[in-house]
């Protein structure tokens, strides 16, 4: 804000209070960060309530529609796009004459991209946007976006407490592995167990922890797989942790194993890197970008043997030193003021667009 001028108003539009998760946490953090750190801007959050749509949830969407319809004196709407219904809000906002910046919260595996019909519909509607604010470089390579709309890379807002947690020095010869999240085959839980078996066969000193929840059938299968691995004593299975406990666990982790086939932009990977761990990921666009920036290993098609070979050739002390250096770099890149500044710049471009 300069010369005493009133700040520009931004509406962060998206997310669903009836189903809180990563997107809703992003919106909440973004609202605070933009208001506190983006010079000349203040932000308000309006959820669209479009997640997991059912007819019984129409009232929430109608109320969000009314709020957008009544908006006045808004400089830009920052739409968080994750569903087809979200793009109807884009159409509404453009009909109201607002500038709209769009951030995709989906990847190549999303139904909106797998279906050629839905992909074409989304691309056509998105041509009316005034800018794309991408979560990571090359995100637009896995999502079909119209070429006529300007792109900016802004990053994401991670929990503030991550940056306040010190990067602890890891000690001892044993590698400590962690797999955390919703536990399933597609999320890579069973590949984590397989990786542990490969490391044991290569006589690499390690301990492993699997943290998260799943349905009862999957939980039984995970327990059976651990028992069948022959190394039950090396793999600890834990229920989901609260934020503080998970952050503490990450500061004691050497390697986060996230061989998911679903997650385009897994925040747990960034959180681990900021805590001083390296990451082993499948070749998903966002996760691969994180490893290119801050170190680790990308497996092709989630091949576990290749990941085990890579770990077997690492000097543990050197691996830890590189991870600590990368953590300092990631903390600098994802500081709230840095990301908020990138969003403000993208919003400025959207405001100045010809619409």
One Martini backbone bead per residue (centre of mass of N, CA, C, O) as a GRO file, in nm:
protein
  355
    1UNK     BB    1   0.096   0.037   0.023
    2UNK     BB    2   0.043   0.370  -0.106
    3UNK     BB    3  -0.026   0.691  -0.020
    4UNK     BB    4  -0.287   0.587   0.152
    5UNK     BB    5  -0.415   0.381  -0.006
    6UNK     BB    6  -0.641   0.166  -0.069
    7UNK     BB    7  -0.681  -0.149  -0.078
    8UNK     BB    8  -0.713  -0.411  -0.254
    9UNK     BB    9  -0.961  -0.648  -0.353
   10UNK     BB   10  -0.978  -0.999  -0.260
   11UNK     BB   11  -1.127  -1.301  -0.374
   12UNK     BB   12  -1.132  -1.616  -0.232
   13UNK     BB   13  -1.243  -1.885  -0.443
   14UNK     BB   14  -1.319  -2.174  -0.253
   15UNK     BB   15  -1.409  -2.450  -0.126
   16UNK     BB   16  -1.522  -2.665   0.169
   17UNK     BB   17  -1.661  -2.674   0.483
   18UNK     BB   18  -1.789  -2.975   0.466
   19UNK     BB   19  -1.472  -3.053   0.343
   20UNK     BB   20  -1.201  -3.042   0.497
   21UNK     BB   21  -0.864  -2.956   0.373
   22UNK     BB   22  -0.612  -2.857   0.176
   23UNK     BB   23  -0.768  -2.630   0.028
   24UNK     BB   24  -0.879  -2.488   0.282
   25UNK     BB   25  -0.603  -2.427   0.405
   26UNK     BB   26  -0.507  -2.255   0.175
   27UNK     BB   27  -0.724  -2.033   0.190
   28UNK     BB   28  -0.667  -1.945   0.478
   29UNK     BB   29  -0.368  -1.871   0.442
   30UNK     BB   30  -0.399  -1.677   0.202
   31UNK     BB   31  -0.567  -1.463   0.344
   32UNK     BB   32  -0.351  -1.388   0.553
   33UNK     BB   33  -0.105  -1.338   0.366
   34UNK     BB   34  -0.218  -1.117   0.184
   35UNK     BB   35  -0.298  -0.913   0.408
   36UNK     BB   36   0.005  -0.911   0.549
   37UNK     BB   37   0.215  -0.925   0.265
   38UNK     BB   38   0.050  -0.781   0.035
   39UNK     BB   39   0.099  -0.509  -0.121
   40UNK     BB   40  -0.218  -0.353  -0.163
   41UNK     BB   41  -0.371  -0.599  -0.014
   42UNK     BB   42  -0.687  -0.772   0.044
   43UNK     BB   43  -0.852  -1.064   0.189
   44UNK     BB   44  -1.125  -1.291   0.102
   45UNK     BB   45  -1.333  -1.572   0.188
   46UNK     BB   46  -1.523  -1.785  -0.052
   47UNK     BB   47  -1.693  -2.054  -0.053
   48UNK     BB   48  -1.844  -2.300  -0.283
   49UNK     BB   49  -1.931  -2.603  -0.204
   50UNK     BB   50  -1.831  -2.836  -0.445
   51UNK     BB   51  -1.758  -3.078  -0.298
   52UNK     BB   52  -1.900  -3.361  -0.341
   53UNK     BB   53  -2.159  -3.355  -0.500
   54UNK     BB   54  -2.497  -3.309  -0.380
   55UNK     BB   55  -2.824  -3.233  -0.361
   56UNK     BB   56  -2.802  -3.166  -0.044
   57UNK     BB   57  -2.576  -2.918  -0.128
   58UNK     BB   58  -2.719  -2.677  -0.277
   59UNK     BB   59  -2.742  -2.452  -0.066
   60UNK     BB   60  -2.440  -2.378  -0.046
   61UNK     BB   61  -2.408  -2.295  -0.344
   62UNK     BB   62  -2.627  -2.079  -0.351
   63UNK     BB   63  -2.496  -1.895  -0.139
   64UNK     BB   64  -2.235  -1.847  -0.296
   65UNK     BB   65  -2.371  -1.725  -0.544
   66UNK     BB   66  -2.492  -1.482  -0.396
   67UNK     BB   67  -2.230  -1.356  -0.299
   68UNK     BB   68  -2.112  -1.306  -0.582
   69UNK     BB   69  -2.361  -1.141  -0.689
   70UNK     BB   70  -2.309  -0.908  -0.446
   71UNK     BB   71  -2.054  -0.802  -0.529
   72UNK     BB   72  -1.838  -0.519  -0.450
   73UNK     BB   73  -1.553  -0.371  -0.512
   74UNK     BB   74  -1.369  -0.570  -0.693
   75UNK     BB   75  -1.055  -0.646  -0.831
   76UNK     BB   76  -1.028  -0.965  -0.757
   77UNK     BB   77  -1.064  -1.308  -0.843
   78UNK     BB   78  -0.953  -1.610  -0.671
   79UNK     BB   79  -0.971  -1.913  -0.821
   80UNK     BB   80  -1.030  -2.244  -0.699
   81UNK     BB   81  -0.970  -2.522  -0.903
   82UNK     BB   82  -1.148  -2.865  -0.881
   83UNK     BB   83  -1.424  -2.826  -1.035
   84UNK     BB   84  -1.677  -2.774  -1.252
   85UNK     BB   85  -1.844  -2.579  -1.073
   86UNK     BB   86  -1.625  -2.361  -1.043
   87UNK     BB   87  -1.659  -2.256  -1.345
   88UNK     BB   88  -1.934  -2.119  -1.296
   89UNK     BB   89  -1.806  -1.892  -1.127
   90UNK     BB   90  -1.644  -1.775  -1.356
   91UNK     BB   91  -1.885  -1.692  -1.529
   92UNK     BB   92  -2.019  -1.511  -1.323
   93UNK     BB   93  -1.782  -1.312  -1.277
   94UNK     BB   94  -1.761  -1.218  -1.572
   95UNK     BB   95  -2.055  -1.110  -1.592
   96UNK     BB   96  -1.985  -0.898  -1.356
   97UNK     BB   97  -1.678  -0.783  -1.444
   98UNK     BB   98  -1.453  -0.953  -1.335
   99UNK     BB   99  -1.150  -1.035  -1.236
  100UNK     BB  100  -0.976  -1.360  -1.305
  101UNK     BB  101  -0.798  -1.582  -1.108
  102UNK     BB  102  -0.642  -1.910  -1.165
  103UNK     BB  103  -0.618  -2.216  -0.967
  104UNK     BB  104  -0.508  -2.530  -0.991
  105UNK     BB  105  -0.637  -2.843  -0.806
  106UNK     BB  106  -0.504  -3.045  -1.031
  107UNK     BB  107  -0.446  -3.328  -1.241
  108UNK     BB  108  -0.407  -3.575  -1.475
  109UNK     BB  109  -0.595  -3.778  -1.286
  110UNK     BB  110  -0.832  -3.621  -1.330
  111UNK     BB  111  -1.140  -3.630  -1.466
  112UNK     BB  112  -1.115  -3.349  -1.618
  113UNK     BB  113  -0.862  -3.486  -1.787
  114UNK     BB  114  -0.938  -3.778  -1.880
  115UNK     BB  115  -1.174  -3.643  -2.013
  116UNK     BB  116  -1.217  -3.510  -2.320
  117UNK     BB  117  -1.476  -3.353  -2.277
  118UNK     BB  118  -1.410  -3.207  -2.009
  119UNK     BB  119  -1.149  -3.080  -2.106
  120UNK     BB  120  -1.277  -2.900  -2.325
  121UNK     BB  121  -1.471  -2.746  -2.146
  122UNK     BB  122  -1.264  -2.620  -1.956
  123UNK     BB  123  -1.093  -2.477  -2.167
  124UNK     BB  124  -1.316  -2.293  -2.275
  125UNK     BB  125  -1.390  -2.149  -2.006
  126UNK     BB  126  -1.086  -2.051  -1.940
  127UNK     BB  127  -1.062  -1.820  -2.156
  128UNK     BB  128  -1.192  -1.595  -1.950
  129UNK     BB  129  -0.952  -1.562  -1.804
  130UNK     BB  130  -0.685  -1.338  -1.657
  131UNK     BB  131  -0.532  -1.585  -1.515
  132UNK     BB  132  -0.261  -1.796  -1.401
  133UNK     BB  133  -0.190  -1.958  -1.079
  134UNK     BB  134   0.066  -2.153  -1.018
  135UNK     BB  135   0.207  -2.392  -0.802
  136UNK     BB  136   0.405  -2.488  -1.044
  137UNK     BB  137   0.634  -2.564  -1.249
  138UNK     BB  138   0.466  -2.727  -1.516
  139UNK     BB  139   0.159  -2.762  -1.459
  140UNK     BB  140   0.068  -2.701  -1.767
  141UNK     BB  141   0.159  -2.997  -1.874
  142UNK     BB  142  -0.096  -3.162  -1.717
  143UNK     BB  143  -0.280  -2.922  -1.808
  144UNK     BB  144  -0.544  -2.803  -2.006
  145UNK     BB  145  -0.464  -2.489  -2.128
  146UNK     BB  146  -0.504  -2.190  -2.247
  147UNK     BB  147  -0.281  -1.993  -2.436
  148UNK     BB  148  -0.424  -1.695  -2.398
  149UNK     BB  149  -0.336  -1.722  -2.096
  150UNK     BB  150  -0.174  -1.607  -1.845
  151UNK     BB  151   0.123  -1.711  -1.664
  152UNK     BB  152   0.192  -1.797  -1.317
  153UNK     BB  153   0.416  -1.854  -1.048
  154UNK     BB  154   0.345  -1.890  -0.684
  155UNK     BB  155   0.270  -2.138  -0.520
  156UNK     BB  156   0.251  -2.204  -0.163
  157UNK     BB  157   0.085  -2.247   0.159
  158UNK     BB  158   0.235  -2.319   0.442
  159UNK     BB  159   0.270  -2.386   0.750
  160UNK     BB  160   0.405  -2.172   0.972
  161UNK     BB  161   0.532  -2.381   1.180
  162UNK     BB  162   0.745  -2.499   0.991
  163UNK     BB  163   0.940  -2.240   1.003
  164UNK     BB  164   0.980  -2.269   1.330
  165UNK     BB  165   1.114  -2.535   1.284
  166UNK     BB  166   1.389  -2.681   1.337
  167UNK     BB  167   1.685  -2.804   1.194
  168UNK     BB  168   1.778  -3.113   1.262
  169UNK     BB  169   2.023  -3.319   1.350
  170UNK     BB  170   2.121  -3.614   1.225
  171UNK     BB  171   2.185  -3.940   1.368
  172UNK     BB  172   2.340  -4.208   1.274
  173UNK     BB  173   2.335  -4.499   1.058
  174UNK     BB  174   2.025  -4.491   1.048
  175UNK     BB  175   1.761  -4.496   0.845
  176UNK     BB  176   1.467  -4.284   0.834
  177UNK     BB  177   1.144  -4.380   0.748
  178UNK     BB  178   0.852  -4.225   0.575
  179UNK     BB  179   0.489  -4.279   0.567
  180UNK     BB  180   0.226  -4.037   0.482
  181UNK     BB  181  -0.134  -4.075   0.500
  182UNK     BB  182  -0.341  -4.212   0.292
  183UNK     BB  183  -0.396  -4.550   0.290
  184UNK     BB  184  -0.280  -4.717  -0.015
  185UNK     BB  185  -0.205  -4.831  -0.315
  186UNK     BB  186  -0.199  -4.552  -0.475
  187UNK     BB  187  -0.027  -4.408  -0.234
  188UNK     BB  188   0.220  -4.636  -0.169
  189UNK     BB  189   0.223  -4.832   0.079
  190UNK     BB  190   0.326  -5.108  -0.046
  191UNK     BB  191   0.592  -4.982  -0.158
  192UNK     BB  192   0.713  -4.928   0.114
  193UNK     BB  193   0.739  -5.221   0.203
  194UNK     BB  194   0.911  -5.310  -0.038
  195UNK     BB  195   1.147  -5.121   0.017
  196UNK     BB  196   1.225  -5.244   0.288
  197UNK     BB  197   1.297  -5.520   0.175
  198UNK     BB  198   1.524  -5.425  -0.011
  199UNK     BB  199   1.703  -5.303   0.212
  200UNK     BB  200   1.740  -5.564   0.369
  201UNK     BB  201   1.873  -5.724   0.133
  202UNK     BB  202   2.112  -5.488   0.130
  203UNK     BB  203   2.201  -5.422   0.427
  204UNK     BB  204   2.039  -5.171   0.533
  205UNK     BB  205   2.016  -4.938   0.770
  206UNK     BB  206   1.682  -4.929   0.923
  207UNK     BB  207   1.376  -4.744   0.969
  208UNK     BB  208   1.007  -4.755   0.990
  209UNK     BB  209   0.711  -4.544   0.909
  210UNK     BB  210   0.350  -4.571   0.923
  211UNK     BB  211   0.114  -4.301   0.858
  212UNK     BB  212  -0.237  -4.360   0.908
  213UNK     BB  213  -0.538  -4.415   0.716
  214UNK     BB  214  -0.806  -4.663   0.659
  215UNK     BB  215  -0.971  -4.902   0.562
  216UNK     BB  216  -1.020  -5.211   0.690
  217UNK     BB  217  -0.917  -5.376   0.449
  218UNK     BB  218  -0.650  -5.226   0.408
  219UNK     BB  219  -0.537  -5.259   0.693
  220UNK     BB  220  -0.516  -5.568   0.675
  221UNK     BB  221  -0.325  -5.573   0.428
  222UNK     BB  222  -0.093  -5.422   0.560
  223UNK     BB  223  -0.041  -5.617   0.791
  224UNK     BB  224   0.014  -5.862   0.607
  225UNK     BB  225   0.254  -5.739   0.450
  226UNK     BB  226   0.438  -5.700   0.693
  227UNK     BB  227   0.444  -5.996   0.780
  228UNK     BB  228   0.549  -6.106   0.495
  229UNK     BB  229   0.832  -5.951   0.490
  230UNK     BB  230   1.006  -6.027   0.770
  231UNK     BB  231   1.017  -5.700   0.909
  232UNK     BB  232   0.840  -5.602   1.156
  233UNK     BB  233   1.065  -5.465   1.344
  234UNK     BB  234   1.106  -5.214   1.118
  235UNK     BB  235   0.781  -5.159   1.117
  236UNK     BB  236   0.580  -4.889   1.194
  237UNK     BB  237   0.235  -4.856   1.295
  238UNK     BB  238   0.036  -4.557   1.263
  239UNK     BB  239  -0.160  -4.329   1.339
  240UNK     BB  240  -0.272  -4.039   1.300
  241UNK     BB  241  -0.138  -3.712   1.320
  242UNK     BB  242  -0.085  -3.433   1.441
  243UNK     BB  243   0.078  -3.156   1.352
  244UNK     BB  244   0.297  -3.156   1.572
  245UNK     BB  245   0.382  -3.456   1.554
  246UNK     BB  246   0.455  -3.456   1.254
  247UNK     BB  247   0.674  -3.239   1.263
  248UNK     BB  248   0.856  -3.395   1.458
  249UNK     BB  249   0.891  -3.645   1.279
  250UNK     BB  250   1.024  -3.495   1.036
  251UNK     BB  251   1.284  -3.404   1.204
  252UNK     BB  252   1.356  -3.741   1.224
  253UNK     BB  253   1.373  -3.765   0.914
  254UNK     BB  254   1.533  -3.875   0.616
  255UNK     BB  255   1.288  -4.035   0.450
  256UNK     BB  256   1.043  -3.974   0.220
  257UNK     BB  257   0.776  -4.192   0.115
  258UNK     BB  258   0.606  -4.105  -0.212
  259UNK     BB  259   0.441  -4.349  -0.418
  260UNK     BB  260   0.224  -4.188  -0.573
  261UNK     BB  261  -0.048  -4.192  -0.833
  262UNK     BB  262  -0.226  -3.913  -0.748
  263UNK     BB  263  -0.031  -3.681  -0.661
  264UNK     BB  264   0.055  -3.381  -0.792
  265UNK     BB  265   0.078  -3.193  -0.498
  266UNK     BB  266   0.248  -3.295  -0.230
  267UNK     BB  267   0.285  -3.144   0.074
  268UNK     BB  268   0.447  -3.357   0.238
  269UNK     BB  269   0.706  -3.317   0.078
  270UNK     BB  270   0.764  -3.022   0.150
  271UNK     BB  271   0.755  -3.062   0.457
  272UNK     BB  272   0.998  -3.252   0.465
  273UNK     BB  273   1.208  -3.068   0.332
  274UNK     BB  274   1.181  -2.836   0.544
  275UNK     BB  275   1.272  -3.046   0.782
  276UNK     BB  276   1.527  -3.229   0.638
  277UNK     BB  277   1.426  -3.417   0.410
  278UNK     BB  278   1.407  -3.659   0.183
  279UNK     BB  279   1.268  -3.767  -0.140
  280UNK     BB  280   1.052  -4.031  -0.256
  281UNK     BB  281   0.910  -4.046  -0.586
  282UNK     BB  282   0.693  -4.033  -0.818
  283UNK     BB  283   0.619  -3.939  -1.166
  284UNK     BB  284   0.498  -3.665  -1.073
  285UNK     BB  285   0.498  -3.344  -1.141
  286UNK     BB  286   0.515  -3.204  -0.859
  287UNK     BB  287   0.711  -3.400  -0.715
  288UNK     BB  288   0.939  -3.375  -0.923
  289UNK     BB  289   0.985  -3.074  -0.879
  290UNK     BB  290   1.073  -3.094  -0.582
  291UNK     BB  291   1.324  -3.273  -0.638
  292UNK     BB  292   1.471  -3.082  -0.831
  293UNK     BB  293   1.493  -2.849  -0.613
  294UNK     BB  294   1.554  -3.049  -0.320
  295UNK     BB  295   1.583  -3.337  -0.366
  296UNK     BB  296   1.626  -3.684  -0.450
  297UNK     BB  297   1.383  -3.929  -0.590
  298UNK     BB  298   1.269  -4.058  -0.908
  299UNK     BB  299   1.036  -4.287  -1.004
  300UNK     BB  300   0.955  -4.505  -1.248
  301UNK     BB  301   0.652  -4.623  -1.199
  302UNK     BB  302   0.732  -4.682  -0.894
  303UNK     BB  303   1.007  -4.817  -0.869
  304UNK     BB  304   1.165  -4.973  -0.604
  305UNK     BB  305   1.449  -5.076  -0.680
  306UNK     BB  306   1.563  -4.799  -0.765
  307UNK     BB  307   1.536  -4.668  -0.487
  308UNK     BB  308   1.718  -4.868  -0.338
  309UNK     BB  309   1.972  -4.815  -0.504
  310UNK     BB  310   1.999  -4.520  -0.435
  311UNK     BB  311   2.027  -4.552  -0.128
  312UNK     BB  312   2.276  -4.751  -0.135
  313UNK     BB  313   2.462  -4.496  -0.267
  314UNK     BB  314   2.442  -4.343  -0.001
  315UNK     BB  315   2.565  -4.112   0.212
  316UNK     BB  316   2.432  -4.033   0.502
  317UNK     BB  317   2.576  -3.768   0.582
  318UNK     BB  318   2.546  -3.628   0.304
  319UNK     BB  319   2.240  -3.644   0.282
  320UNK     BB  320   2.184  -3.465   0.533
  321UNK     BB  321   2.330  -3.209   0.439
  322UNK     BB  322   2.167  -3.162   0.180
  323UNK     BB  323   1.889  -3.143   0.322
  324UNK     BB  324   1.952  -2.892   0.495
  325UNK     BB  325   2.008  -2.701   0.259
  326UNK     BB  326   1.730  -2.740   0.119
  327UNK     BB  327   1.556  -2.638   0.352
  328UNK     BB  328   1.652  -2.345   0.342
  329UNK     BB  329   1.556  -2.295   0.050
  330UNK     BB  330   1.253  -2.365   0.088
  331UNK     BB  331   1.196  -2.150   0.305
  332UNK     BB  332   1.251  -1.915   0.117
  333UNK     BB  333   1.051  -1.982  -0.122
  334UNK     BB  334   0.786  -2.034   0.100
  335UNK     BB  335   0.748  -1.779   0.209
  336UNK     BB  336   0.481  -1.584   0.257
  337UNK     BB  337   0.590  -1.320   0.129
  338UNK     BB  338   0.674  -1.447  -0.140
  339UNK     BB  339   0.402  -1.569  -0.230
  340UNK     BB  340   0.231  -1.314  -0.196
  341UNK     BB  341   0.390  -1.151  -0.407
  342UNK     BB  342   0.321  -1.338  -0.648
  343UNK     BB  343   0.016  -1.301  -0.633
  344UNK     BB  344   0.007  -0.993  -0.661
  345UNK     BB  345   0.133  -0.987  -0.941
  346UNK     BB  346  -0.084  -1.159  -1.081
  347UNK     BB  347  -0.318  -0.968  -1.003
  348UNK     BB  348  -0.215  -0.720  -1.151
  349UNK     BB  349  -0.233  -0.846  -1.432
  350UNK     BB  350  -0.537  -0.905  -1.422
  351UNK     BB  351  -0.633  -0.613  -1.387
  352UNK     BB  352  -0.472  -0.519  -1.663
  353UNK     BB  353  -0.640  -0.664  -1.833
  354UNK     BB  354  -0.875  -0.684  -2.107
  355UNK     BB  355  -1.093  -0.924  -2.063
   0.00000   0.00000   0.00000
